[in-house]
Amino acid sequence: GAVVSQHPSWVICKSGTSVKIECRSLDFQATTMFWYRQFPKQSLMLMATSNEGSKATYEQGVEKDKFLINHASLTLSTLTVTSAHPEDSSFYICSARDLASGTDYEQFFGPGTRLTVL
Amino acid sequence: QKEVEQNSGPLSVPEGAIASLNCTYSDRGSQSFFWYRQYSGKSPELIMSIYSNGDKEDGRFTAQLNKASQYVSLLIRDSQPSDSATYLCAVNYSGNTGKLIFGQGTTLQVKP
């Protein structure tokens, strides 16, 4: 149980284009998903909290107009990196909470999406 | 600023030894504590969760929590080369929406 998938697993794009990353909870409903970014040799940095049916909550310093988050259903959240630039190249990872498990603060991570912007 | 501190390592132990990973946190109101393992190039994988003071054992892993000292640790018995990874400590602080604060991680190297 508690499986989270991400798509795509890696993407290469040109500077100025937009990239959409999908995060799905496969065997449970996730009212809350989280989006992280991780640069090489660094820890996870929380970008935003995605709540089903409402606006995402962004962490300080994260541009909400650049990183668009949509959580339209209980099993799907998407992150769109708009007008991507080389400095946006990173490992993007989503996680989800399974509220039905009784241990709702546990977060289960997707496999991540490696974005390279040329 | 709520913080979670870990020694970045690397921590090097011989195969079969006990690896001890430590983590301190700043907020006394913290409720939930987690250890994640992250292999290079992969996403984190939940190993252990602990919510109350004391020890919690799961196979070769033992998590230890001391809320008075604001300290949580992970012991790995009979360490194997496949345990070589970065171990992330994560804390859920009181009064938030379930966000986890991660430490910087400790890199463990188990040498055959």
gemmi code that builds the backbone of each chain (N, CA, C; Angstrom):
import gemmi

chains = {
    "A": [
        ("GLY", (0.810, -1.203, 0.000), (0.000, 0.000, 0.000), (0.841, 1.249, 0.000)),
        ("ALA", (0.141, 2.428, -0.052), (0.789, 3.727, -0.004), (1.822, 3.912, -1.106)),
        ("VAL", (1.394, 3.688, -2.318), (2.283, 3.854, -3.468), (1.972, 5.170, -4.157)),
        ("VAL", (3.040, 5.911, -4.430), (2.928, 7.193, -5.105), (3.736, 7.133, -6.393)),
        ("SER", (3.132, 7.555, -7.482), (3.856, 7.555, -8.753), (4.049, 8.978, -9.239)),
        ("GLN", (5.051, 9.168, -10.077), (5.301, 10.453, -10.706), (5.567, 10.231, -12.180)),
        ("HIS", (5.177, 11.233, -12.953), (5.420, 11.154, -14.385), (5.667, 12.549, -14.930)),
        ("PRO", (6.701, 12.757, -15.738), (7.667, 11.748, -16.172), (8.753, 11.531, -15.126)),
        ("SER", (9.575, 10.542, -15.320), (10.683, 10.299, -14.394), (11.853, 11.229, -14.703)),
        ("TRP", (11.947, 11.630, -15.943), (12.959, 12.625, -16.286), (12.473, 13.406, -17.510)),
        ("VAL", (12.922, 14.638, -17.604), (12.534, 15.469, -18.734), (13.647, 16.472, -19.024)),
        ("ILE", (13.893, 16.662, -20.297), (14.841, 17.671, -20.774), (14.064, 18.661, -21.620)),
        ("CYS", (14.216, 19.931, -21.326), (13.467, 20.919, -22.095), (14.350, 22.127, -22.387)),
        ("LYS", (13.884, 22.925, -23.317), (14.602, 24.150, -23.668), (14.201, 25.279, -22.729)),
        ("SER", (15.108, 26.204, -22.537), (14.839, 27.352, -21.690), (13.643, 28.134, -22.229)),
        ("GLY", (12.735, 28.507, -21.334), (11.557, 29.274, -21.720), (10.302, 28.446, -21.889)),
        ("THR", (10.452, 27.141, -21.941), (9.283, 26.285, -22.082), (8.724, 25.917, -20.713)),
        ("SER", (7.518, 25.340, -20.717), (6.874, 24.920, -19.473), (6.849, 23.396, -19.395)),
        ("VAL", (6.949, 22.898, -18.201), (6.980, 21.455, -17.976), (5.967, 21.096, -16.896)),
        ("LYS", (5.158, 20.079, -17.162), (4.182, 19.624, -16.181), (4.596, 18.276, -15.606)),
        ("ILE", (4.557, 18.162, -14.304), (4.892, 16.919, -13.613), (3.645, 16.445, -12.866)),
        ("GLU", (3.337, 15.171, -13.035), (2.160, 14.600, -12.369), (2.564, 13.748, -11.166)),
        ("CYS", (1.759, 13.815, -10.129), (1.960, 13.005, -8.936), (0.637, 12.312, -8.614)),
        ("ARG", (0.678, 10.994, -8.535), (-0.543, 10.230, -8.283), (-0.388, 9.310, -7.089)),
        ("SER", (-1.407, 9.259, -6.243), (-1.472, 8.236, -5.210), (-2.246, 7.070, -5.808)),
        ("LEU", (-1.623, 5.897, -5.849), (-2.185, 4.783, -6.613), (-3.189, 3.943, -5.837)),
        ("ASP", (-3.021, 3.823, -4.545), (-3.878, 2.910, -3.796), (-4.483, 3.554, -2.554)),
        ("PHE", (-4.484, 4.881, -2.540), (-5.114, 5.565, -1.419), (-5.489, 6.969, -1.865)),
        ("GLN", (-6.342, 7.594, -1.080), (-6.744, 8.959, -1.377), (-5.888, 9.927, -0.577)),
        ("ALA", (-5.425, 10.951, -1.241), (-4.520, 11.903, -0.611), (-5.107, 13.308, -0.709)),
        ("THR", (-5.669, 13.772, 0.398), (-6.192, 15.142, 0.384), (-5.061, 16.157, 0.382)),
        ("THR", (-3.903, 15.732, 0.846), (-2.747, 16.629, 0.896), (-1.540, 15.976, 0.248)),
        ("MET", (-0.934, 16.686, -0.652), (0.327, 16.257, -1.256), (1.339, 17.380, -1.092)),
        ("PHE", (2.581, 17.013, -1.134), (3.656, 17.977, -0.942), (4.615, 17.904, -2.127)),
        ("TRP", (5.147, 19.059, -2.499), (6.139, 19.109, -3.567), (7.469, 19.596, -2.996)),
        ("TYR", (8.523, 18.828, -3.308), (9.860, 19.146, -2.841), (10.785, 19.324, -4.045)),
        ("ARG", (11.866, 19.995, -3.779), (12.934, 20.117, -4.772), (14.235, 19.757, -4.064)),
        ("GLN", (15.098, 19.072, -4.767), (16.371, 18.674, -4.180), (17.490, 18.910, -5.181)),
        ("PHE", (18.434, 19.754, -4.787), (19.626, 19.976, -5.595), (20.689, 18.979, -5.170)),
        ("PRO", (21.671, 18.727, -6.047), (22.716, 17.730, -5.729), (23.383, 18.000, -4.393)),
        ("LYS", (23.552, 16.952, -3.625), (24.243, 16.984, -2.346), (23.509, 17.810, -1.290)),
        ("GLN", (22.257, 18.145, -1.536), (21.491, 18.915, -0.567), (20.267, 18.131, -0.117)),
        ("SER", (19.675, 18.600, 0.971), (18.487, 17.912, 1.472), (17.247, 18.370, 0.730)),
        ("LEU", (16.143, 17.778, 1.093), (14.870, 18.128, 0.474), (14.438, 19.525, 0.900)),
        ("MET", (13.936, 20.287, -0.049), (13.392, 21.594, 0.267), (11.914, 21.603, -0.100)),
        ("LEU", (11.068, 21.817, 0.889), (9.639, 21.851, 0.627), (9.300, 23.100, -0.172)),
        ("MET", (8.600, 22.895, -1.276), (8.195, 24.019, -2.113), (6.777, 24.471, -1.770)),
        ("ALA", (5.881, 23.499, -1.652), (4.483, 23.862, -1.443), (3.690, 22.672, -0.936)),
        ("THR", (2.582, 22.993, -0.304), (1.625, 21.999, 0.152), (0.402, 22.104, -0.743)),
        ("SER", (0.025, 20.979, -1.318), (-1.077, 20.942, -2.274), (-2.295, 20.313, -1.615)),
        ("ASN", (-3.378, 21.044, -1.557), (-4.602, 20.564, -0.932), (-5.688, 20.368, -1.985)),
        ("GLU", (-6.321, 19.225, -1.952), (-7.363, 18.915, -2.919), (-8.501, 19.917, -2.848)),
        ("GLY", (-8.797, 20.517, -3.982), (-9.928, 21.434, -4.075), (-9.658, 22.840, -3.595)),
        ("SER", (-8.452, 23.156, -3.243), (-8.142, 24.514, -2.809), (-6.758, 24.929, -3.306)),
        ("LYS", (-6.433, 26.177, -3.049), (-5.147, 26.677, -3.528), (-3.997, 26.079, -2.731)),
        ("ALA", (-2.884, 25.946, -3.401), (-1.698, 25.427, -2.737), (-1.110, 26.482, -1.806)),
        ("THR", (-0.419, 26.014, -0.804), (0.294, 26.899, 0.123), (1.772, 26.806, -0.178)),
        ("TYR", (2.363, 27.925, -0.548), (3.755, 27.940, -0.961), (4.657, 28.343, 0.194)),
        ("GLU", (5.842, 27.769, 0.209), (6.839, 28.141, 1.207), (7.458, 29.481, 0.824)),
        ("GLN", (8.005, 30.104, 1.836), (8.621, 31.414, 1.617), (9.727, 31.302, 0.573)),
        ("GLY", (9.710, 32.237, -0.371), (10.737, 32.268, -1.391), (10.407, 31.472, -2.643)),
        ("VAL", (9.324, 30.730, -2.633), (8.928, 29.960, -3.811), (7.888, 30.764, -4.592)),
        ("GLU", (8.155, 31.002, -5.864), (7.273, 31.834, -6.688), (6.050, 31.040, -7.132)),
        ("LYS", (4.887, 31.436, -6.653), (3.678, 30.687, -6.987), (3.290, 30.828, -8.449)),
        ("ASP", (3.688, 31.920, -9.088), (3.349, 32.099, -10.505), (4.292, 31.308, -11.412)),
        ("LYS", (5.405, 30.905, -10.878), (6.355, 30.122, -11.657), (6.105, 28.631, -11.472)),
        ("PHE", (5.747, 28.247, -10.281), (5.501, 26.842, -9.965), (4.004, 26.681, -9.679)),
        ("LEU", (3.261, 26.351, -10.732), (1.813, 26.245, -10.621), (1.423, 24.849, -10.144)),
        ("ILE", (0.612, 24.819, -9.111), (0.190, 23.541, -8.551), (-1.324, 23.425, -8.639)),
        ("ASN", (-1.753, 22.253, -9.123), (-3.178, 21.961, -9.215), (-3.446, 20.608, -8.582)),
        ("HIS", (-4.426, 20.555, -7.690), (-4.753, 19.294, -7.000), (-6.249, 19.057, -7.210)),
        ("ALA", (-6.576, 18.608, -8.406), (-7.974, 18.548, -8.830), (-8.739, 17.349, -8.308)),
        ("SER", (-8.023, 16.317, -7.877), (-8.714, 15.132, -7.379), (-7.954, 14.579, -6.182)),
        ("LEU", (-8.547, 13.592, -5.542), (-7.931, 13.013, -4.346), (-6.737, 12.126, -4.659)),
        ("THR", (-6.463, 11.914, -5.940), (-5.333, 11.055, -6.293), (-4.339, 11.708, -7.241)),
        ("LEU", (-4.546, 12.964, -7.570), (-3.665, 13.593, -8.555), (-3.349, 15.035, -8.199)),
        ("SER", (-2.059, 15.342, -8.181), (-1.597, 16.720, -8.071), (-0.590, 16.945, -9.188)),
        ("THR", (-0.608, 18.141, -9.758), (0.361, 18.458, -10.810), (1.141, 19.701, -10.456)),
        ("LEU", (2.408, 19.694, -10.861), (3.300, 20.840, -10.709), (3.742, 21.254, -12.097)),
        ("THR", (3.488, 22.498, -12.453), (3.936, 23.019, -13.739), (5.009, 24.063, -13.503)),
        ("VAL", (6.177, 23.805, -14.060), (7.267, 24.779, -14.006), (7.135, 25.643, -15.251)),
        ("THR", (6.755, 26.884, -15.067), (6.523, 27.760, -16.219), (7.790, 28.514, -16.595)),
        ("SER", (7.968, 28.726, -17.878), (9.136, 29.447, -18.385), (10.405, 28.975, -17.678)),
        ("ALA", (10.667, 27.711, -17.820), (11.796, 27.108, -17.109), (13.129, 27.674, -17.586)),
        ("HIS", (14.054, 27.785, -16.659), (15.405, 28.244, -16.953), (16.406, 27.251, -16.377)),
        ("PRO", (17.647, 27.308, -16.815), (18.637, 26.330, -16.338), (18.714, 26.215, -14.812)),
        ("GLU", (18.501, 27.308, -14.107), (18.576, 27.243, -12.635), (17.414, 26.476, -12.011)),
        ("ASP", (16.398, 26.159, -12.814), (15.293, 25.336, -12.330), (15.600, 23.845, -12.448)),
        ("SER", (16.717, 23.528, -13.083), (17.110, 22.123, -13.198), (17.312, 21.547, -11.805)),
        ("SER", (16.626, 20.471, -11.515), (16.655, 19.901, -10.172), (15.910, 18.572, -10.172)),
        ("PHE", (15.868, 17.959, -9.018), (15.116, 16.721, -8.795), (13.848, 17.120, -8.046)),
        ("TYR", (12.703, 16.949, -8.673), (11.425, 17.323, -8.081), (10.719, 16.064, -7.579)),
        ("ILE", (10.341, 16.095, -6.317), (9.745, 14.916, -5.692), (8.434, 15.309, -5.022)),
        ("CYS", (7.428, 14.491, -5.216), (6.167, 14.731, -4.512), (5.998, 13.682, -3.412)),
        ("SER", (5.173, 14.010, -2.459), (4.819, 13.036, -1.425), (3.343, 13.197, -1.099)),
        ("ALA", (2.790, 12.175, -0.481), (1.375, 12.198, -0.148), (1.153, 11.565, 1.215)),
        ("ARG", (0.103, 12.016, 1.870), (-0.295, 11.458, 3.159), (-1.513, 10.589, 2.969)),
        ("ASP", (-1.517, 9.443, 3.621), (-2.648, 8.531, 3.582), (-3.433, 8.716, 4.876)),
        ("LEU", (-4.469, 9.526, 4.825), (-5.215, 9.843, 6.037), (-5.943, 8.643, 6.619)),
        ("ALA", (-6.217, 7.651, 5.813), (-6.952, 6.483, 6.291), (-6.063, 5.517, 7.063)),
        ("SER", (-4.757, 5.747, 7.030), (-3.840, 4.778, 7.633), (-3.778, 4.897, 9.145)),
        ("GLY", (-4.239, 6.002, 9.695), (-4.146, 6.190, 11.139), (-2.832, 6.805, 11.570)),
        ("THR", (-1.888, 6.826, 10.682), (-0.601, 7.477, 10.961), (-0.437, 8.563, 9.914)),
        ("ASP", (-1.292, 9.561, 10.032), (-1.438, 10.459, 8.900), (-0.298, 11.422, 8.699)),
        ("TYR", (0.665, 11.475, 9.597), (1.782, 12.365, 9.346), (2.885, 11.700, 8.539)),
        ("GLU", (2.744, 10.399, 8.317), (3.720, 9.739, 7.455), (3.515, 10.222, 6.028)),
        ("GLN", (4.607, 10.524, 5.370), (4.548, 10.926, 3.975), (5.234, 9.857, 3.133)),
        ("PHE", (4.589, 9.522, 2.033), (5.141, 8.534, 1.110), (5.532, 9.250, -0.172)),
        ("PHE", (6.746, 8.998, -0.603), (7.310, 9.757, -1.704), (7.151, 9.058, -3.044)),
        ("GLY", (6.948, 9.862, -4.060), (7.033, 9.369, -5.419), (8.487, 9.166, -5.796)),
        ("PRO", (8.729, 8.572, -6.962), (10.115, 8.273, -7.376), (10.891, 9.487, -7.837)),
        ("GLY", (10.221, 10.621, -8.011), (10.926, 11.835, -8.403), (10.965, 12.053, -9.904)),
        ("THR", (11.143, 13.311, -10.270), (11.291, 13.716, -11.670), (12.548, 14.567, -11.785)),
        ("ARG", (13.443, 14.116, -12.639), (14.675, 14.882, -12.834), (14.481, 15.810, -14.016)),
        ("LEU", (14.518, 17.101, -13.748), (14.324, 18.119, -14.787), (15.659, 18.734, -15.161)),
        ("THR", (15.939, 18.742, -16.445), (17.117, 19.419, -16.980), (16.659, 20.460, -17.990)),
        ("VAL", (17.012, 21.697, -17.736), (16.647, 22.794, -18.632), (17.900, 23.252, -19.366)),
        ("LEU", (17.849, 23.181, -20.682), (19.028, 23.530, -21.477), (19.064, 25.018, -21.813)),
    ],
    "B": [
        ("GLN", (12.811, 29.874, 13.861), (13.144, 28.954, 12.790), (13.226, 27.542, 13.351)),
        ("LYS", (12.311, 26.701, 12.904), (12.321, 25.320, 13.372), (13.404, 24.564, 12.624)),
        ("GLU", (14.226, 23.833, 13.381), (15.372, 23.178, 12.768), (15.467, 21.714, 13.151)),
        ("VAL", (16.048, 20.975, 12.237), (16.382, 19.569, 12.458), (17.843, 19.415, 12.069)),
        ("GLU", (18.646, 18.944, 13.001), (20.082, 18.891, 12.782), (20.584, 17.452, 12.736)),
        ("GLN", (21.416, 17.204, 11.741), (22.080, 15.906, 11.619), (23.527, 16.142, 11.245)),
        ("ASN", (24.385, 15.240, 11.648), (25.763, 15.271, 11.196), (25.800, 14.714, 9.778)),
        ("SER", (26.373, 15.475, 8.861), (26.319, 15.071, 7.451), (27.186, 13.858, 7.135)),
        ("GLY", (28.166, 13.577, 8.018), (29.039, 12.441, 7.802), (30.103, 12.732, 6.753)),
        ("PRO", (30.610, 11.697, 6.082), (30.072, 10.341, 6.092), (30.413, 9.562, 7.360)),
        ("LEU", (29.488, 8.695, 7.742), (29.691, 7.763, 8.824), (30.078, 6.433, 8.204)),
        ("SER", (31.250, 5.961, 8.539), (31.752, 4.740, 7.937), (31.814, 3.642, 8.994)),
        ("VAL", (31.176, 2.507, 8.716), (31.197, 1.377, 9.632), (31.513, 0.109, 8.852)),
        ("PRO", (32.137, -0.869, 9.498), (32.406, -2.130, 8.806), (31.141, -2.975, 8.736)),
        ("GLU", (31.095, -3.821, 7.763), (29.961, -4.731, 7.601), (29.775, -5.557, 8.867)),
        ("GLY", (28.506, -5.660, 9.308), (28.192, -6.414, 10.511), (28.156, -5.587, 11.776)),
        ("ALA", (28.652, -4.371, 11.709), (28.673, -3.497, 12.892), (27.326, -2.801, 13.072)),
        ("ILE", (27.212, -2.093, 14.194), (26.018, -1.278, 14.448), (26.302, 0.157, 13.994)),
        ("ALA", (25.409, 0.676, 13.179), (25.506, 2.079, 12.763), (24.536, 2.892, 13.604)),
        ("SER", (25.014, 4.000, 14.133), (24.195, 4.862, 14.985), (24.079, 6.239, 14.354)),
        ("LEU", (22.861, 6.620, 14.035), (22.603, 7.895, 13.379), (21.797, 8.774, 14.327)),
        ("ASN", (22.179, 10.025, 14.436), (21.580, 10.906, 15.430), (20.939, 12.132, 14.808)),
        ("CYS", (19.969, 12.676, 15.539), (19.210, 13.814, 15.035), (18.692, 14.615, 16.226)),
        ("THR", (18.810, 15.927, 16.170), (18.217, 16.780, 17.193), (17.258, 17.747, 16.518)),
        ("TYR", (16.276, 18.197, 17.288), (15.280, 19.107, 16.728), (15.022, 20.234, 17.715)),
        ("SER", (14.499, 21.328, 17.217), (14.446, 22.530, 18.042), (13.101, 22.774, 18.728)),
        ("ASP", (12.012, 22.230, 18.181), (10.698, 22.552, 18.726), (10.206, 21.488, 19.699)),
        ("ARG", (10.021, 21.863, 20.973), (9.570, 20.904, 21.982), (8.167, 20.386, 21.722)),
        ("GLY", (7.403, 21.098, 20.911), (6.050, 20.673, 20.616), (5.945, 19.615, 19.545)),
        ("SER", (7.060, 19.146, 19.032), (7.048, 18.150, 17.961), (6.359, 16.867, 18.397)),
        ("GLN", (5.614, 16.280, 17.462), (4.783, 15.126, 17.795), (5.231, 13.838, 17.125)),
        ("SER", (5.746, 13.967, 15.910), (6.007, 12.777, 15.099), (7.392, 12.866, 14.486)),
        ("PHE", (8.032, 11.700, 14.416), (9.429, 11.674, 13.991), (9.629, 10.514, 13.019)),
        ("PHE", (10.413, 10.774, 11.984), (10.549, 9.789, 10.917), (12.003, 9.674, 10.480)),
        ("TRP", (12.340, 8.474, 10.065), (13.624, 8.241, 9.407), (13.356, 7.751, 7.987)),
        ("TYR", (14.005, 8.419, 7.035), (13.922, 8.035, 5.637), (15.306, 7.647, 5.155)),
        ("ARG", (15.350, 6.707, 4.238), (16.588, 6.309, 3.574), (16.517, 6.774, 2.133)),
        ("GLN", (17.605, 7.363, 1.655), (17.649, 7.834, 0.281), (18.920, 7.350, -0.387)),
        ("TYR", (18.749, 6.512, -1.374), (19.885, 6.097, -2.188), (20.173, 7.197, -3.214)),
        ("SER", (21.419, 7.239, -3.647), (21.839, 8.264, -4.592), (20.977, 8.251, -5.851)),
        ("GLY", (20.419, 9.379, -6.195), (19.604, 9.491, -7.398), (18.179, 9.020, -7.254)),
        ("LYS", (17.813, 8.584, -6.057), (16.453, 8.077, -5.826), (15.729, 8.964, -4.829)),
        ("SER", (14.434, 8.727, -4.689), (13.643, 9.504, -3.735), (13.691, 8.832, -2.359)),
        ("PRO", (13.321, 9.555, -1.302), (13.369, 8.979, 0.043), (12.359, 7.855, 0.239)),
        ("GLU", (12.746, 6.919, 1.084), (11.902, 5.767, 1.418), (11.735, 5.741, 2.932)),
        ("LEU", (10.507, 5.671, 3.403), (10.245, 5.653, 4.835), (10.734, 4.343, 5.463)),
        ("ILE", (11.552, 4.489, 6.509), (12.058, 3.313, 7.223), (11.330, 3.123, 8.535)),
        ("MET", (11.272, 4.196, 9.305), (10.716, 4.090, 10.652), (9.958, 5.367, 10.985)),
        ("SER", (8.926, 5.213, 11.788), (8.242, 6.343, 12.392), (8.175, 6.079, 13.890)),
        ("ILE", (8.257, 7.126, 14.684), (8.181, 6.966, 16.136), (7.466, 8.172, 16.712)),
        ("TYR", (6.582, 7.925, 17.673), (5.722, 8.978, 18.181), (5.837, 9.178, 19.682)),
        ("SER", (6.352, 8.170, 20.408), (6.433, 8.286, 21.862), (7.841, 7.957, 22.326)),
        ("ASN", (8.174, 8.423, 23.504), (9.500, 8.202, 24.065), (9.831, 6.720, 24.174)),
        ("GLY", (11.102, 6.418, 23.962), (11.536, 5.040, 24.089), (12.063, 4.500, 22.780)),
        ("ASP", (12.080, 3.192, 22.702), (12.611, 2.496, 21.534), (11.489, 1.863, 20.729)),
        ("LYS", (11.713, 1.814, 19.430), (10.809, 1.098, 18.532), (11.663, 0.287, 17.577)),
        ("GLU", (11.419, -0.999, 17.554), (12.261, -1.894, 16.762), (11.491, -2.448, 15.569)),
        ("ASP", (12.195, -2.546, 14.442), (11.617, -3.151, 13.243), (12.744, -3.829, 12.488)),
        ("GLY", (12.841, -5.139, 12.674), (13.917, -5.875, 12.028), (15.269, -5.425, 12.547)),
        ("ARG", (16.154, -5.028, 11.645), (17.488, -4.577, 12.057), (17.513, -3.122, 12.503)),
        ("PHE", (16.398, -2.443, 12.371), (16.335, -1.025, 12.691), (15.676, -0.785, 14.051)),
        ("THR", (16.260, 0.129, 14.810), (15.669, 0.581, 16.066), (15.690, 2.101, 16.100)),
        ("ALA", (14.526, 2.685, 16.264), (14.448, 4.125, 16.450), (14.324, 4.414, 17.938)),
        ("GLN", (14.998, 5.466, 18.368), (14.964, 5.862, 19.767), (14.558, 7.326, 19.844)),
        ("LEU", (13.632, 7.614, 20.755), (13.147, 8.984, 20.911), (13.257, 9.426, 22.360)),
        ("ASN", (13.793, 10.623, 22.555), (13.871, 11.242, 23.872), (13.404, 12.681, 23.719)),
        ("LYS", (12.130, 12.893, 24.025), (11.556, 14.221, 23.818), (12.143, 15.247, 24.785)),
        ("ALA", (12.517, 14.825, 25.979), (13.088, 15.765, 26.952), (14.397, 16.339, 26.436)),
        ("SER", (15.167, 15.505, 25.770), (16.441, 15.946, 25.204), (16.310, 16.391, 23.762)),
        ("GLN", (15.114, 16.264, 23.203), (14.852, 16.667, 21.814), (15.817, 15.955, 20.871)),
        ("TYR", (15.798, 14.652, 20.989), (16.802, 13.813, 20.337), (16.123, 12.561, 19.811)),
        ("VAL", (16.448, 12.220, 18.573), (15.948, 10.973, 18.001), (17.098, 10.306, 17.262)),
        ("SER", (17.174, 8.997, 17.378), (18.274, 8.289, 16.756), (17.775, 7.055, 16.017)),
        ("LEU", (18.625, 6.550, 15.157), (18.340, 5.328, 14.410), (19.547, 4.416, 14.528)),
        ("LEU", (19.312, 3.205, 14.999), (20.359, 2.196, 15.068), (20.111, 1.148, 13.991)),
        ("ILE", (21.169, 0.807, 13.284), (21.081, -0.250, 12.285), (22.020, -1.357, 12.718)),
        ("ARG", (21.453, -2.489, 13.081), (22.259, -3.633, 13.509), (22.700, -4.452, 12.297)),
        ("ASP", (23.830, -5.158, 12.477), (24.331, -6.017, 11.398), (24.333, -5.266, 10.065)),
        ("SER", (24.987, -4.126, 10.047), (24.994, -3.272, 8.851), (25.494, -4.033, 7.633)),
        ("GLN", (24.851, -3.777, 6.514), (25.198, -4.399, 5.246), (25.616, -3.335, 4.239)),
        ("PRO", (26.435, -3.698, 3.270), (26.801, -2.713, 2.237), (25.576, -2.085, 1.568)),
        ("SER", (24.485, -2.842, 1.491), (23.260, -2.310, 0.876), (22.593, -1.236, 1.741)),
        ("ASP", (23.055, -1.093, 2.979), (22.537, -0.019, 3.837), (23.205, 1.317, 3.533)),
        ("SER", (24.252, 1.294, 2.720), (24.952, 2.529, 2.373), (24.007, 3.460, 1.627)),
        ("ALA", (23.745, 4.601, 2.230), (22.771, 5.552, 1.695), (22.827, 6.797, 2.565)),
        ("THR", (21.998, 7.764, 2.228), (21.821, 8.936, 3.081), (20.548, 8.753, 3.892)),
        ("TYR", (20.647, 8.980, 5.189), (19.503, 8.797, 6.086), (19.010, 10.166, 6.531)),
        ("LEU", (17.751, 10.414, 6.254), (17.138, 11.703, 6.552), (16.226, 11.585, 7.765)),
        ("CYS", (16.436, 12.496, 8.700), (15.558, 12.603, 9.861), (14.502, 13.654, 9.531)),
        ("ALA", (13.256, 13.371, 9.849), (12.177, 14.322, 9.559), (11.282, 14.457, 10.785)),
        ("VAL", (10.835, 15.671, 11.020), (10.034, 15.974, 12.203), (8.774, 16.704, 11.790)),
        ("ASN", (7.653, 16.265, 12.339), (6.399, 16.974, 12.129), (6.157, 17.872, 13.338)),
        ("TYR", (6.121, 19.168, 13.116), (5.961, 20.096, 14.214), (4.503, 20.301, 14.549)),
        ("SER", (4.252, 20.646, 15.772), (2.888, 20.887, 16.225), (2.332, 22.124, 15.541)),
        ("GLY", (1.051, 22.137, 15.361), (0.390, 23.328, 14.847), (0.564, 23.586, 13.372)),
        ("ASN", (0.931, 22.574, 12.602), (1.043, 22.830, 11.173), (0.144, 21.868, 10.399)),
        ("THR", (0.227, 21.911, 9.112), (-0.673, 21.116, 8.274), (-0.066, 19.781, 7.874)),
        ("GLY", (0.789, 19.260, 8.704), (1.384, 17.974, 8.382), (2.707, 18.080, 7.659)),
        ("LYS", (3.246, 19.280, 7.561), (4.541, 19.445, 6.915), (5.619, 18.762, 7.732)),
        ("LEU", (6.587, 18.238, 7.041), (7.756, 17.664, 7.678), (8.944, 18.582, 7.457)),
        ("ILE", (9.737, 18.719, 8.492), (10.996, 19.443, 8.384), (12.101, 18.394, 8.338)),
        ("PHE", (12.922, 18.447, 7.312), (13.966, 17.455, 7.122), (15.318, 17.979, 7.577)),
        ("GLY", (16.101, 17.082, 8.157), (17.500, 17.381, 8.384), (18.263, 17.261, 7.082)),
        ("GLN", (19.516, 17.619, 7.129), (20.333, 17.598, 5.913), (20.747, 16.195, 5.518)),
        ("GLY", (20.558, 15.230, 6.431), (20.884, 13.857, 6.113), (22.286, 13.465, 6.542)),
        ("THR", (22.433, 12.200, 6.915), (23.740, 11.621, 7.246), (24.047, 10.535, 6.236)),
        ("THR", (25.204, 10.642, 5.606), (25.619, 9.626, 4.645), (26.300, 8.482, 5.379)),
        ("LEU", (25.781, 7.297, 5.185), (26.326, 6.087, 5.812), (27.050, 5.261, 4.762)),
        ("GLN", (28.263, 4.851, 5.097), (29.027, 3.960, 4.226), (29.330, 2.694, 5.005)),
        ("VAL", (28.865, 1.564, 4.512), (29.138, 0.280, 5.140), (30.162, -0.441, 4.275)),
        ("LYS", (31.328, -0.680, 4.852), (32.430, -1.253, 4.079), (32.512, -2.767, 4.269)),
        ("PRO", (32.590, -3.504, 3.162), (32.660, -4.970, 3.254), (33.929, -5.435, 3.968)),
    ],
}
model = gemmi.Model(1)
for chain_id, residues in chains.items():
    chain = gemmi.Chain(chain_id)
    for i, (resn, *xyz) in enumerate(residues, 1):
        res = gemmi.Residue()
        res.name, res.seqid = resn, gemmi.SeqId(i, " ")
        for name, pos in zip(("N", "CA", "C"), xyz):
            atom = gemmi.Atom()
            atom.name, atom.element = name, gemmi.Element(name[0])
            atom.pos, atom.b_iso = gemmi.Position(*pos), 0.0
            res.add_atom(atom)
        chain.add_residue(res)
    model.add_chain(chain)
structure = gemmi.Structure()
structure.add_model(model)
structure.setup_entities()
